[in-house]
Amino acid sequence: MTRKTKAELIRELIETTRANQVATDKMDEAGGRALGVNRTDGRCLDLVDQAGRISAGDLAVAAGLTTGSITAVVDRLEKKGYLRRVPDPGDRRRVLLEVTEEMRERSWEIWGKLSERAAPYLGRLSVAELELLIGHVRLSTELNETRAAEIRAELDS
């Protein structure tokens, strides 16, 4: 059996990552359809869920949307029962957004199976292997965020 060169492995990692991104995109599309939301609304739900609680302004920045667009997104998601506005305990004039228990339950029904299916595999990995995977995902996230910001800046200038 011939060992792959480092360059071949790097190419394979890039190709595998791209395939994973497409598969994730397909999963998010299917999950959004199951929830009855569009892609933007689904992304916003995920951002709110990750944050725990977030202001509409911060959500707009995180999602790359205008504050006007976020208002429409929040209104749609609140109407569906997936998102709620709650008073900011630190500033009663401010409102924060959080996902509802219904959203958490629906989300688990859809995406929870991924966690359940991955658990046996991940449980067999060593701490070092898990750290390596986490490092790769963090690097990939940083690279994508940075390049997306560069492209937006180029387009805006």
C-alpha positions as CSV (number, residue, x, y, z in Angstrom):
1,M,0.0,0.0,0.0
2,T,1.4,3.3,-1.1
3,R,1.4,6.1,1.5
4,K,0.0,9.4,0.4
5,T,2.3,12.4,0.3
6,K,1.7,15.4,2.6
7,A,0.5,17.4,-0.4
8,E,-2.0,14.7,-1.4
9,L,-3.3,14.5,2.2
10,I,-3.7,18.3,2.3
11,R,-5.6,18.2,-1.0
12,E,-7.8,15.4,0.4
13,L,-8.4,17.3,3.6
14,I,-9.6,20.3,1.6
15,E,-11.8,18.2,-0.6
16,T,-13.2,16.4,2.4
17,T,-13.9,19.7,4.2
18,R,-15.7,21.0,1.1
19,A,-17.8,17.9,0.9
20,N,-18.6,18.3,4.6
21,Q,-19.7,21.9,4.0
22,V,-22.1,20.8,1.2
23,A,-23.5,18.0,3.4
24,T,-23.9,20.5,6.3
25,D,-25.7,22.9,3.9
26,K,-28.0,20.1,2.8
27,M,-28.8,19.2,6.4
28,D,-29.5,22.8,7.3
29,E,-31.8,23.1,4.3
30,A,-33.7,20.0,5.3
31,G,-33.8,21.1,9.0
32,G,-35.1,24.5,8.0
33,R,-37.8,22.9,5.8
34,A,-38.8,20.7,8.7
35,L,-39.1,23.8,10.9
36,G,-40.9,25.8,8.2
37,V,-38.2,28.5,8.1
38,N,-36.0,29.9,5.4
39,R,-32.2,29.7,5.4
40,T,-31.7,33.2,6.9
41,D,-34.2,32.6,9.7
42,G,-32.6,29.2,10.4
43,R,-29.1,30.7,10.6
44,C,-30.5,33.4,13.0
45,L,-32.1,30.8,15.2
46,D,-28.8,29.0,15.4
47,L,-26.9,32.2,16.3
48,V,-29.4,33.0,19.1
49,D,-29.2,29.5,20.4
50,Q,-25.4,29.6,20.5
51,A,-25.5,33.0,22.3
52,G,-28.1,32.0,24.8
53,R,-29.4,35.5,24.7
54,I,-28.5,38.2,22.3
55,S,-29.7,41.7,21.3
56,A,-31.3,42.2,17.9
57,G,-28.4,44.5,17.0
58,D,-25.8,42.0,17.9
59,L,-27.8,39.3,16.0
60,A,-27.8,41.6,12.9
61,V,-24.0,41.9,13.1
62,A,-23.5,38.2,13.6
63,A,-25.8,37.2,10.8
64,G,-24.5,40.0,8.4
65,L,-28.0,41.6,8.1
66,T,-29.4,45.0,8.5
67,T,-31.3,45.9,11.7
68,G,-34.5,46.3,9.5
69,S,-34.0,42.8,8.2
70,I,-33.5,41.4,11.7
71,T,-36.7,43.0,12.9
72,A,-38.6,41.0,10.1
73,V,-36.7,37.8,11.0
74,V,-37.5,38.2,14.7
75,D,-41.1,38.9,14.0
76,R,-41.4,35.7,11.8
77,L,-39.6,33.5,14.3
78,E,-41.6,34.9,17.3
79,K,-44.9,34.3,15.4
80,K,-43.8,30.6,14.8
81,G,-43.1,30.3,18.6
82,Y,-39.4,29.7,18.1
83,L,-38.0,32.9,19.5
84,R,-39.0,35.3,22.2
85,R,-38.1,38.8,23.3
86,V,-37.1,39.1,27.0
87,P,-36.1,42.1,29.1
88,D,-32.4,42.6,29.5
89,P,-31.8,42.1,33.3
90,G,-28.9,44.5,33.1
91,D,-30.8,47.3,31.3
92,R,-34.6,47.2,31.5
93,R,-34.8,49.5,28.4
94,R,-33.2,46.9,26.3
95,V,-34.7,43.6,24.9
96,L,-32.8,40.4,24.3
97,L,-33.7,37.4,22.1
98,E,-33.7,33.8,23.2
99,V,-35.0,30.6,21.6
100,T,-38.1,29.0,23.1
101,E,-38.4,25.5,24.7
102,E,-40.4,24.5,21.7
103,M,-37.5,25.5,19.4
104,R,-35.1,23.5,21.6
105,E,-37.3,20.4,21.4
106,R,-37.9,20.7,17.6
107,S,-34.2,21.3,17.1
108,W,-33.3,18.2,19.1
109,E,-35.8,16.2,17.0
110,I,-34.0,17.3,13.9
111,W,-30.3,17.7,14.7
112,G,-30.1,15.5,17.9
113,K,-29.8,12.4,15.8
114,L,-26.5,13.7,14.5
115,S,-25.1,13.9,18.0
116,E,-26.5,10.4,18.8
117,R,-24.9,8.9,15.7
118,A,-21.5,10.6,16.3
119,A,-21.3,9.8,20.0
120,P,-19.9,6.2,19.6
121,Y,-17.2,7.3,17.2
122,L,-16.2,10.4,19.2
123,G,-16.2,8.4,22.4
124,R,-13.4,6.1,20.9
125,L,-11.1,9.1,20.2
126,S,-8.3,10.1,22.5
127,V,-8.1,13.5,24.1
128,A,-5.3,14.4,21.7
129,E,-7.4,13.4,18.7
130,L,-10.4,15.4,19.9
131,E,-8.1,18.4,20.5
132,L,-6.8,18.1,17.0
133,L,-10.3,18.0,15.5
134,I,-11.4,21.0,17.6
135,G,-8.3,22.9,16.4
136,H,-9.0,22.1,12.8
137,V,-12.6,23.2,13.1
138,R,-11.6,26.4,14.9
139,L,-9.0,27.2,12.2
140,S,-11.5,26.5,9.4
141,T,-14.1,28.8,11.1
142,E,-11.5,31.6,11.5
143,L,-10.3,31.3,7.9
144,N,-13.9,31.4,6.6
145,E,-14.9,34.3,8.8
146,T,-11.8,36.3,7.9
147,R,-12.1,35.7,4.1
148,A,-15.9,36.5,4.2
149,A,-15.1,39.8,5.9
150,E,-12.5,40.6,3.3
151,I,-14.8,39.9,0.4
152,R,-17.6,42.0,2.0
153,A,-15.1,44.9,2.5
154,E,-14.0,44.6,-1.2
155,L,-17.6,44.6,-2.4
156,D,-18.5,47.6,-0.2
157,S,-15.6,49.7,-1.4
